[in-house]
Structure formats: C-alpha cells, structure tokens
Amino acid sequence: MNETVRQYFRTLRLPNPSSHKGQNGKLLIIGGSELFHAASKWSLDIASKFVDMVFYSSIPSNNELVKEAKGEFWNGIVISRQDIEDYIEEADAVLIGPGMTRQNDTKEITEYLLTKYPQKKWVLDAGALQMVNPQLFTGSCIITPHSRELALLEQQTSRQELLDKGVTIVLKGKIDLVMKGGDTIEITGGNPGMTKGGTGDVLAGLISALYATQDQLTATVTACAANKATGDALSTQVGPYYNASDLVEKLPQVFWQMVQEAQTAD
C-alpha cells in the first residue's frame, strides 16, 4: 500500500462501537434486467457486508431470486421499482446501473431520478452510465466507467467539464484512475483473474457502500485499492482461477487488514 492510499484508509470513518442499526449507512441499489441477473446481486452481496441496510430494487424476476436467497441477505429489503421513491430519501447513497441494459427504460429511470434528486449521493455504473445524459451529473455523482464507456461520455461532454462540475470519475483498468477536480490518483495492482465478469459490479457495490458514510475520494480510493488487493490475495492462492463470488467473500478480510495496516504504520 503506497502512502497516498494509506492516508485515505486512515481517514475512514469506522462504525462507532455504540452505534445502532442504520447509523452506519443505508444504500439503495437499482439494477438488473432479464438479460443480466447476477450483476446487481454481486453489488448487493458486497454492499451488505459494509452498510447496515441495503434496499434492493430490480425487475420482478430478479427480486424473486433475491427473496429466495434471503437466508444470505438479512440486512436488506427487496422493493419493487414503483416503490423506489419511498426509499430513496432514506438511503444515504444510491447505486444505479449494474446489470441494466442499454434500453430506453434504463435511460428514463436514471434521468428521472437524477433530475428529481440531484443532491443525492449517486454512483452510476454499467447500463445506467451508458444511457444517461452526462449533463445531468452533479458534484454528488461518482461514475465508474471503463475506457470505452468514458469515450462514449466524452462524445457528449468533455472530461474536464465533468471534473469542473465536481463529478468523481473512477476509470477502471489495469491501473485504476480516480479523478476528482485537478487530482488524479493511480491505484495499482490486480491480475488476469480480475478480467472475470462481475468484478466491476463488486467494485461498484463497494464504492457505493463506502460512499454512504464517507466522502467521495475516501470511498473510491479505498474501494479500488481493496478490490485490487483482494484479487492479488486470491491470485496467490489459486492463480487466475477465481470469480466475482470469491472476490465478495475475500474482500472484507483484505479491507480490514488494510485498515489495520494504515492505522499502525509509522
């Protein structure tokens, strides 16, 4: 862990020992489609380990799948799409996009919510990010594109314009770039196992969960660093032969180790 990353782990607001349920973050996840069932579930699985409550909203078939898996998901509520606004005010942050397809309904719901709740802490990923008008982004938004998605956004608005508005950009790649204002922080690490489908959904879920209780840079830098470090830890055990579910299970352990290392470093 380099010193820049270590400083962000040092500034993490950890749960107070005397806190009560709900005081350590509530996250709303909007995602999934008939085509992609697992993506939003990976985001959900990692987020439920880091916040007190997750509100999960997908299409009806995905909602039923999550309800069937309720034995693994006690810290959350499955809600229908028409009930989203009943929970959005209560949520500290909202993740929208994992598993959503590039269709008009994705565009409509994303743009409607961004317009109505511009000051909400938003994390935009995958389908929502690919369909939304970037002019709707505000300084409370974190976006998590890979290089092709960022190129598509830049056909509509410049990267500098987004940064001038206060948008935090997490450009995913071999080296993750966290961009905020005039600063760019490089997050190194990772290995070929991280190319598996779903690892980006895990990262989006972790960023969102941390954003519920942290500022944008603390959430993004620590999430990117821990995600890559977890991939490296798995690689020492099984080489590239692991998947997104393995990442979800290992990540809390690695994250906590990084917190402790940062706190005890000279």
RATA-V434020 format. One record per residue. N is the residue number from 1. SS is DSSP state (H for helix, E for strand, - for the rest). PSI is psi in radians with two decimals (* if undefined). D_CENTER is the distance of its C-alpha to the mean C-alpha in whole Angstrom. Layout:
BEGIN
N_SS_PSI_D_CENTER + N_SS_PSI_D_CENTER
END
This chain:
BEGIN
1_-_2.15_21 + 2_-_2.97_22 + 3_H_-0.59_23 + 4_H_-0.85_21 + 5_H_-0.71_18 + 6_H_-0.68_20 + 7_H_-0.65_21 + 8_H_-0.62_17 + 9_H_-0.57_17 + 10_H_-0.51_20 + 11_-_-0.01_19 + 12_-_2.36_16 + 13_-_1.90_17 + 14_-_2.70_18 + 15_-_2.34_19 + 16_-_2.34_23 + 17_-_-0.45_25 + 18_-_0.17_27 + 19_-_2.81_24 + 20_-_2.89_24 + 21_-_2.27_21 + 22_-_-0.31_19 + 23_-_-0.13_19 + 24_-_0.59_16 + 25_-_2.33_14 + 26_E_2.24_13 + 27_E_2.36_10 + 28_E_2.21_11 + 29_E_2.19_9 + 30_E_2.02_12 + 31_-_-3.02_12 + 32_-_2.83_14 + 33_-_3.08_18 + 34_-_-0.50_21 + 35_-_-0.69_20 + 36_-_1.83_17 + 37_-_-0.66_17 + 38_H_-0.48_15 + 39_H_-0.94_12 + 40_H_-0.46_10 + 41_H_-0.64_12 + 42_H_-0.74_10 + 43_H_-0.76_7 + 44_H_-0.80_10 + 45_H_-0.77_11 + 46_H_-0.67_9 + 47_H_-0.66_8 + 48_-_-0.23_12 + 49_-_-0.25_13 + 50_-_-0.36_11 + 51_-_2.89_12 + 52_-_-0.52_16 + 53_E_2.35_15 + 54_E_2.21_13 + 55_E_2.16_14 + 56_E_2.21_14 + 57_E_2.15_15 + 58_-_-2.93_16 + 59_-_2.82_20 + 60_H_-0.74_22 + 61_H_-0.66_23 + 62_H_-0.69_19 + 63_H_-0.70_19 + 64_H_-0.67_23 + 65_H_-0.73_21 + 66_H_-0.69_19 + 67_H_-0.65_22 + 68_H_-0.53_24 + 69_-_0.35_21 + 70_H_-0.45_21 + 71_H_-0.39_23 + 72_H_0.03_20 + 73_-_1.33_18 + 74_-_-0.47_20 + 75_-_0.92_18 + 76_E_3.00_17 + 77_E_2.26_18 + 78_E_2.18_18 + 79_E_2.67_19 + 80_-_2.81_21 + 81_H_-0.62_20 + 82_H_-0.21_23 + 83_H_0.11_22 + 84_H_-0.78_18 + 85_H_-0.27_20 + 86_H_-0.35_22 + 87_H_-0.29_18 + 88_H_-0.61_16 + 89_-_-0.62_19 + 90_-_-0.54_18 + 91_-_2.48_14 + 92_-_-0.48_13 + 93_E_2.80_10 + 94_E_2.26_9 + 95_E_2.22_6 + 96_E_2.31_9 + 97_-_-0.58_10 + 98_-_2.16_9 + 99_-_-0.04_13 + 100_-_2.50_14 + 101_-_2.87_17 + 102_-_1.27_19 + 103_-_2.91_21 + 104_H_-0.59_23 + 105_H_-0.57_21 + 106_H_-0.80_18 + 107_H_-0.77_19 + 108_H_-0.83_21 + 109_H_-0.66_19 + 110_H_-0.84_16 + 111_H_-0.61_19 + 112_H_-0.82_20 + 113_H_-0.70_18 + 114_H_-0.65_17 + 115_H_-0.72_21 + 116_H_-0.53_21 + 117_-_1.10_19 + 118_-_-0.43_18 + 119_-_-0.06_18 + 120_-_2.61_15 + 121_E_1.91_12 + 122_E_2.47_10 + 123_E_2.12_6 + 124_E_2.26_8 + 125_-_2.72_8 + 126_H_-2.18_11 + 127_H_-0.74_13 + 128_H_-0.71_13 + 129_H_-0.60_12 + 130_H_-0.38_16 + 131_H_-0.38_18 + 132_-_2.67_17 + 133_-_2.00_20 + 134_H_-0.23_18 + 135_H_-0.30_21 + 136_H_-0.17_19 + 137_-_2.51_16 + 138_-_3.13_17 + 139_-_-0.11_17 + 140_-_0.09_14 + 141_E_2.41_12 + 142_E_2.27_9 + 143_E_2.57_9 + 144_-_1.10_8 + 145_-_2.71_11 + 146_E_-3.14_13 + 147_H_-0.68_17 + 148_H_-0.68_18 + 149_H_-0.68_16 + 150_H_-0.65_17 + 151_H_-0.68_20 + 152_H_-0.72_20 + 153_H_-0.66_19 + 154_H_-0.18_21 + 155_-_-0.33_24 + 156_-_-0.53_23 + 157_-_2.71_23 + 158_-_2.71_23 + 159_H_-0.69_20 + 160_H_-0.63_22 + 161_H_-0.72_23 + 162_H_-0.78_19 + 163_H_-0.65_19 + 164_H_-0.50_22 + 165_-_-0.13_20 + 166_-_0.08_18 + 167_-_2.38_15 + 168_E_2.18_12 + 169_E_2.18_12 + 170_E_1.77_10 + 171_E_1.88_13 + 172_E_2.43_12 + 173_-_-2.91_15 + 174_-_-0.70_18 + 175_-_2.08_17 + 176_E_2.41_14 + 177_E_2.06_15 + 178_E_2.03_13 + 179_E_2.24_15 + 180_E_2.09_16 + 181_-_-2.17_20 + 182_-_0.14_22 + 183_E_2.48_20 + 184_E_2.15_19 + 185_E_2.19_17 + 186_E_2.30_18 + 187_E_1.95_16 + 188_-_2.96_18 + 189_-_-3.00_18 + 190_-_2.99_17 + 191_-_3.06_20 + 192_H_-0.40_21 + 193_H_-0.37_19 + 194_H_-0.10_16 + 195_H_-0.09_17 + 196_-_2.56_17 + 197_-_2.36_15 + 198_-_-0.33_12 + 199_H_-0.58_11 + 200_H_-0.57_8 + 201_H_-0.63_7 + 202_H_-0.79_7 + 203_H_-0.77_5 + 204_H_-0.73_2 + 205_H_-0.68_3 + 206_H_-0.79_5 + 207_H_-0.82_4 + 208_H_-0.76_4 + 209_H_-0.75_7 + 210_H_-0.63_8 + 211_H_-0.41_8 + 212_-_-0.46_10 + 213_-_-0.08_13 + 214_-_2.97_13 + 215_-_2.99_13 + 216_H_-0.83_11 + 217_H_-0.70_13 + 218_H_-0.76_13 + 219_H_-0.81_9 + 220_H_-0.77_8 + 221_H_-0.81_12 + 222_H_-0.64_12 + 223_H_-0.81_8 + 224_H_-0.76_10 + 225_H_-0.76_13 + 226_H_-0.64_12 + 227_H_-0.82_11 + 228_H_-0.72_14 + 229_H_-0.62_16 + 230_H_-0.74_16 + 231_H_-0.70_16 + 232_H_-0.66_19 + 233_H_-0.73_20 + 234_H_-0.63_20 + 235_H_-0.58_22 + 236_H_-0.37_25 + 237_H_-0.72_26 + 238_H_0.26_25 + 239_-_-2.42_25 + 240_-_0.10_23 + 241_-_1.16_23 + 242_-_2.92_20 + 243_-_-3.04_17 + 244_H_-0.62_14 + 245_H_-0.67_15 + 246_H_-0.69_17 + 247_H_-0.77_14 + 248_H_-0.77_13 + 249_H_-0.59_16 + 250_H_-0.47_17 + 251_H_-0.79_13 + 252_H_-0.67_14 + 253_H_-0.84_18 + 254_H_-0.72_17 + 255_H_-0.82_15 + 256_H_-0.65_18 + 257_H_-0.68_20 + 258_H_-0.63_19 + 259_H_-0.84_19 + 260_H_-0.70_22 + 261_H_-0.76_23 + 262_H_-0.65_22 + 263_H_-0.47_24 + 264_H_-0.13_27 + 265_-_2.56_27 + 266_-_*_30
END
